């Protein structure tokens, strides 16, 4: 029996011997990997992981424009021309123009939960006659109560939600395809449009997700995002989400301007058989969000319009469903743990073999480059792997081994020299402080920025070099890192010995050497130019805002003067005609009538001639006030000149109501006026014309009312007459 198991005993002995011989490699590697994995599960390093995924997006070769999607952008110029929100008539005209080009689907990325000015009937007709039109709604979520959909589009089932999921840094990296609420399933705006497009390829939803069901489009499977997938830790996985594989940032889709579409300047071929998205590109509407292509270490943060984000979602769904691109995927957690542990083993084994801080540093740099290349290559192939945890284990394991070697050889001085050479290879100023807040290592870039030789700075503190107020800030920030042992980045002022003050951003982190000594490492970036530019932009923005305010006030004043009577403040002939046109259009769309009352004061000329024009002007102003007090806010009182006034009554149910208003006006104006200590009496004659009974256009309606007024005046004054109606009705 013993002989039978002797080979296995020998194998086990060899394994134990190997484990003992390699303990200095696998024990620290396992401890470091376990620590990093544990740290990762807390979500502390998630921001770094997200940042590096963003950098891979930004480094990826530029992708061609997706010719299947066209954005009809609404820019600031269109807002100034048409106003916001766009009127129903403008929007109806835009949709009609686009539909005439025969696109495969139209996405209206504009909320339309209520009527906006004129043209509602035209817009409703457009909604009801465009089965390929998809509108939006916002589902209630923790950040907002939501926005309702267009009632018409909702009834037709042509609405998708446009909610997005923000990561903790307020960037959008995931797309929500379905939303579940009260056992109901809602499709997203992007999914609705993609499905409309895919119908022509014969691709439809299979296993339409509800709860745990998996979405399938054609041969493509869309796995549902889970809270710990990829670089995420305990993320919100509500609804049915996928990781968004953005094509690019702002301006990555073919875009035409709304006004060009309205003016017929966009060839129909550019829109035909495509998905056309209508949405805002105007900064003033603030419909912009950050994506993986926003920001970065070397680029200015650029946010992306909401309509472009929806275009990215649509493009990804189409590409995956048509087999033109893969979804971004991640490994299972056990595989990720093995990956992180492997890099810890690599770091410890290489550094133990080299046993030289200098060569170990070079090896770590090369290994870090290899790790970056592998992760980037896997990203291009559609895999998101843990780069940051692997890099942390690589660097940390190498650092631990190097520190252990230095400690065992009691070469603290050599360790400092090594650290000095490392930070001198960094172009940014770097400093290392001990627990007493004194510099122990500095690089040449720091010396150059400060304007002092290194030998005059070593073992000195901030208070010996900087002004007291700056030294206080540096000491407080350092103390926070020592106390809480967290990495900290802070912006501050830095005055060199030459008296030059810089704006700097300092990233501080805490490190411990092999002997257990704590060191604070700070890396400085000069952001003076950026701050100067930001200040100039702020001042320019304030100046432009003030100029715009003054321009709007001047324009509003000119518009008021052009459309109102200078004496009474009532609308003049220009504004009256415009409101008559609007009232006529409203009447055509309803079962009501519009009445026009033409008024001429009786006896005004005698008062004007005997008491003077000043008294006459005051009387006209008093008449204007009384007339305005007789009417609804929706009615219009206008002065045409002299003692002639016109009253416009839109949306009146019947002519009986008109005559009641006319009697009210006769009664009010026949009451005495107290003007400059004098009691004046005037009456008025009124002519009434009804649209459409007496006239079917503006000019004829005014003419009929004028004739009726003269008929009332000839018949005895202080009464009203209705066009084409005899006898005249006397005022009691």
Helices and strands as residue ranges (DSSP letters): H 2-21, H 23-41, H 46-59, E 69-74, H 76-82, H 88-100, E 105-108, H 120-128, E 133-137, H 151-155, E 159-161, E 165-166, E 171-181, E 184-187, H 189-198, G 199-201, E 205-206, E 215-217, E 220-222, E 240-243, E 254-257, H 258-262, G 268-270, E 275-280, G 283-285, E 288-291, E 304-305, H 306-321, E 329-330, H 333-354, H 357-380, E 383-384, H 387-408, H 412-424, E 430-433, E 439-442, H 444-450, G 454-456, G 462-464, H 468-484, E 488-495, E 501-512, E 518-526, H 528-563, H 573-588, E 593-602, H 604-611, H 613-629, E 636-641, E 644-652, H 655-669, E 673-675, E 678-680, E 683-691, H 698-714, E 719-722, E 729-730
